[in-house]
Amino acid sequence: MSGPMTHITASSRLLATNSRCRYGWSPGPQFKPNSARTRAMASAVTPSSKTPSQQAVLGATAAFGLSVGAWLYMNQTKQRGIECEAAIPSPRISPDVPSKGETTTTETEMSRKMEQLVRRLQQEITTAVEELEGPDGGKFFRDSWVREEGGVGASCVLQEGKVFEKAGVNISIIASKAPEGMLKHMRARKRQGIDKGPYNMFVAGISLVMHPHNPMAPTVHANYRYFELVEENGDHSKPVASWFGGGCDLTPSYLFEEDAVHFHQTIKNACDAHDPAYYPKFKKWCDDYFDVKHRGERRGVGGIFFDDLEDRPADEIFEFVKDCGGSVVQQYVPIVKKRMNMPYTEENKKWQQLRRGRYVEFNLVHDRGTKFGLATPGVRIESVLMSLPLTARWEYCHTPVEGSPEAKLLEVLRNPREWV
């Protein structure tokens, strides 16, 4: 039985106009992103003392962790204003050529490969989602930012489509000098090979989340990232330290065991092609990380999670990350195709909203990247909270009926299973 009900709608609508827009106002054809007049106008509509692009950089990279986020906040440098390009279809997002005005300085072979990878994955994933939406369905809105000293990013967000209530695919590519504060933090964690300096740093990553309308179709989340340091006065083609991180996880409202098996088997195949020890190790890590501790539940049925991966040559780990990122569409799209047109009741939808409430709780209470982003002055909230669903629900003392499909899911979330 359930008690009094609270329903919360967390809807943040992106303005879609035929002209470029900046935080909800349309400046017209004479708009110059970096003019003094434009900066003054931006300050009038933005309460923060940071420029909009500083907020964009902070928000889009919060998931990379404390060290990188702190660097972005501390580094007060001149940046171009953010441009929002309304309803740009994903085929216009080139995987190899930067979008209008985007430039980065990538000096190592691995940084170039990783930049190309995240751009290509964003293209592939957004294209696959729009194909699910169909010709009359939702289209991705592209929100891009540029940092003149070295850094670009793009958030592709789809809202209120035919299949997806909300879907987002973000990429961030940062290249700049590494601050001493960040290096001290890394040394305190016993990171080897960084006892000299000064250093330049490079970070590239992709992060995505998909929230379907149909409660029978699950939510998915994934992110993959790379970090490296090179000596500022040394050989810029040879990193002194580098590592990878990432993972993927599935969050259903209703448990279809064959979907969980498919999701896990697909990512296990990607892991096994590189090291049979990867999947069991990273699967447990995922179960442990996505733990809604105050509820005694996992966020979903898991997947894989890894961080600071540097146990073998970088080229080998890159191939592993490439295969994991490349499996996202194969992992998820077949599941959505099976579930997106299934019939459901109002009670099914209410349960989905309750589960999304748990999703929100984990992201706001436990997720390290989100917590850091929200605690950072001047952060761009739209980027930090991109992963949240449009709607969520809380009911006082809600308990599923014993033996119901809802209770079956809850049992699995409380006691993670081995799916393959």
N, C-alpha and C positions, 0 to 999 in steps of 0.2 A: 504494500500500500504506500501511497505517497501523500505527503502533507501539502501545505500551501506551496504554490508554484511561483517561481520567479523566472522570467524569460528575458534574456538580454540579447539585443541585436548589436553586434560590433561591426558595423558597416562603415567602411571608409571608401567612398566612391572616387575613382579617378575621373577627372574632368576630360571628356572626349569632345574636342572641337576640331574645326578644320584648320586652325592655325596653331602655332606653337603656344604652349601655355606654361605658366610658372606659378605653381602653388595656387591654382584656381582663378587666375585672371589672365585674360587674353590681350597681349600688348599690341597686336596688329603687325603689319608688314615691316614697320621701321624698327622693330625690336632688335637691340644689340645686346647680347647676353652679358658683355663685360664692360659696358659703359658706366660712367659715374651715375648717370640718371637711373639706369636700370638697377644698380646696386642700392640706390636710395629707395627706389620703389619696392625692392625686395625686402629691405629692412622695415618698411612700413607694414608689410603683411606677414612678416616672420618675427615672432617675439624674441627669438634667440639672437645673441650678438654674433653668432657664427654666420658665415655666408651660407646660402642654400647648398652649394656644392660641398662645403665642409661638412654640413649635416648629412649629405648624401654619402660621402665617403665613410663617415663614422657609422652610419646605420648599415650600409651595405656590407661592411667588413666586421661588424660586431661578432659574427659567428667564428671568426678566426681566432678569437681568444683574447685574454687580457693584454698580453704583450703588444700585439699588433694594434689593438684598439687604443691602448694608451699612447702608442706612438702617433697614431692619426690625430688624437686629441691634442697632444702636446705640440705637434708640428704646425705652427701657425704660418701658413704660406699662402701666397696668392693663388687663387683657383678660378677657373671659368665658372660662370653660372650654369646651373643645371638646365637642360632642355627636356621638355616632355613632348614627345611626338605622338599625336593621338592615333590610336588604333592602327599601328603599323603592323601588317601581317608578318608572321615569322619568316617567310621566305626571303624578306629583305634584310634579315640579320645574317651577314656574311660570316662564315666560320674562320676565314683567313684574312679578311681585309677589315680594318677597324671601321666603325660607323663614322658618320660625318664628324670631323674634328677630333677623332679619337687617336691618340698616339701613346705608345709606351716605349720604354727603354728596356729591352730584354737582351742581356749580353751573353748568357750562357745557352748552350744548346738545349738544356732541360727547360729553362724558363720559356724559350720560344716554343718548345713542344707542348708545354703545359698550357700556355696561352692559346695556342691553336686548338688544343683539346677542349677547353672549356667553352670556347666560342662555337666549335662544331657541335658539342653536346647540347648547348642551348638551342641551336638551330634544329637539331634532330628531335629534341623533346617537344619544343613548342610546335613544330610541324605535326608531330604525331598527335598531340592534344587537339589541335585545330581540325585534324582529319576526323577525330572522334566527334567533335562538335558538328561536323558537316558544313555544307556550303552556307546554310542560313544560321549557323550557330555563332558562338562567341569568338572574338578575335583578341589576340594579345595586344595590350597597350605597352609601348616601349618607353621606359623612363631612363635616360642615360645621363651620365655625369663624366666630367673630364677634370683631371688635376694636371696643371701645366708642368709641374716638376716631375711627373711620372705617375700616372694612375688613371685608370678608366674603369667604368662599370656600367652595367645595364640591367635593369629590372624589367622583366616581361611579365605582366600581370593580366589575367583574364578574370572577369567577374560577371556573375549572373548569366552564364551561357546556358545552352540547352542541356549539357551533360554535367558541367562543373559549376558549382556555386562560386568557387574561387580556385584559381590555379596561379602559381607564380614560379618563375625560373630566373634566378639572379646569377650574374657573374661579376666578379671583382678581380682586377689585375692591377697590382700596386708595385711600383719600383721607386725606391728612394733610399736616402741614408738611414741607417739603423741608429736609433737614439741610445745613448748610454744607459738610460733607465731600463730599457727593454733588455739590453745585454746583461745588466746586473741580475735581472730576474732570471734569465736563462742560465747564467753561471751558478746562481743559487740552486737551480735544479740539476746541477752537475753536468750541464751540457759541455761536451768536449770540443776543443779546437777553436775556441773564441776568446782566448786569453789576451789577445793583442788588440787590434783595431786601429783606426776606425773601419767600420764595415758598411757596405751597401746591402740592402735587402730587397727581395722579390717575393711577392705572394700572389698566387692565382687560385681561384676556386669557383665552384658552381654550387648553388644550393637551390633546392626545389621542394614544393609541397603542392599536393592536389587534393581538393575537397569536393567530391561529387555531390550532386543533389540527391540521388537515390540512396537511401540508407542501406541497401543491400550491396552497394559498391564501396570499397574501403578507401580511406585516405592513405596517401603514400608520402614519404619524405625521404630525401637523399641529399647528401653533399659530399664533394670530393675536393681536396685542396692540396697545395704544395707550397713550401716555404724554403728559402735558401738565403745564405749570407755569402758575400764575396768581400775580399779585402779592398777597401777603397783605393789604396795606393799599390795594390798588387795586381795579379793576373785576374781580370774580370771574367775570364772564361772558365775559371775553376772555383767552384764553391768551396768554402772552408767548412760549411755545415749545411745540411739539407734534410728535409723529412716530409712525409706525406701523412694525410689523415683523411677520414671520411667514413661513409657507411650509408645504409639504407634501412628503412623499417616500414612495416605495413600496419595500419591501424583500422581494423574493421569495426563496424557497429554490430554486425551479425556474422557469426563464424561459419564460413564454408571451408571445411578442412582441406578440400582440394585446392582452394585458392592459396591457403597458407603453404601447402606442400609445393605448389608451383612456384610461388615467390621464393621460398627458401632453396628449392632445388636449382633454380636459375642462378641465384647468386652463389650457391655452393659450386656449381659447375665453373663459374668464373674464378672462384678461389682455388679449386682443385687443379686447375690448369697451371697454377703457379706454385702452390704449396698445399698439400693435403692438410697441414696443420692449421692453415689460416681459418677455414670456416668454423670449426669447433671453438677455436680461441676467440674469434671476433663475434661469433654468435652469442657466447656467454657475456662478452663485454657489452654487447648491445642490450641484452636482457638486464644487466646490472645498471647500465647508464639510464635507460628509459624507464626508471622506476618512480612512480608517483608515490613517494614514501609516505606522505601523510594519509594516503588512501589504502596503502598496502596492495597496490595494483601496478602492473606494467602498463605503459601507455598503449601498447598494441601487442601483436604476436611476433614482434622482433624482426630481425634481419641480421646485419653485421654492423660493427662499429670498431674503428681503430684510430689511433693517434700516435704521433711521434714515430712513425714507421721508417726505420733506417737500418734494418737488419741485414741488408744486402745491397749490391750496387743499385744506384738510383735508376738506371735504365730498366732493370728488372722490376722494380717497384712501380715505375711509370707504366709498364705494360700491364701490370696487375690492376692499377687504378683505371687505366684506359678500358680494360675489359669490364670492370665493375660499372663504370659510368656508361659504357656502351650497352650494358644489359638492362638499363632502367626501363626502356620501352618494352623489351621482351618480358621483363618481370611483371609489368603493371598493365599494359594495354589489353592483353587477352582477358585479364580478370574484369576490367571495366566493361569490355564488350559483352561479356556474359551477364553482367549484373545491371547495367545502366537502364535497361527497359523492363526490369522485373516489377511486378505489381507490389505495392506496399500500402500500409494503412497509416492513418494519422498517429496511431500509437507507435508504429515503427519509426515514424519521423521524430516523435518526441524522444524516443530512446536514442536515436542518432544525435539529437541535440544535447542530451545528457552526456553522451560519450565525448562529444566535442567540448563540453565543459571540462571534462578531465584533461583533454588535450590542451586547453587553455591553461589549466592549473599547472601542468607540467612545464609548459613553456615559460610561464611567468614566475613560477616559484623555484624550479629546479634547473632549467636549462642555463648553462654558463654563459653562452653567447648572448641570449636575450637579457639576462640579468645585468651583464656588463653594459650592454647598449642602453638600457633604461636608466642606468646610473651615471651615464656620461653626459655632462652639460652640453647642450647644443646638438644633441643627436637628432638625426632625421627619423622620427618615429615611424613614418610610413614604411621605411626599409626594415627597421627592427621587427615590426609587427606584421610583416608581409605573410608570415607563416600561419597566422591565426585565421580561423574560419570567419565567414561573414556573420554567422549566427551561432549561439550556444545557449545552453539551458541548465538551470540548477533547480532541483526540487529538494525540499527539506525531508531528510530521512527516507530517501527513495530506496526501496528494496525490490529487486525483481522477484516474480513469482517462482517458487521452487519448481525446477524441472523445465522452465521456459527457455526459449532460445537466448533470451537476455541473460538468464542465470548461467547457461552453458558458456557464454562468452566470458562472463565474470570469473568463472572457475579457472579458465585458461589464463586470464590476465593475472590472477593471484598465484597461479602455479605454472610457470612457463614450461612449455613442452618442447621435446625434440621432434621436429617435423620431417626430417629426412635422415 
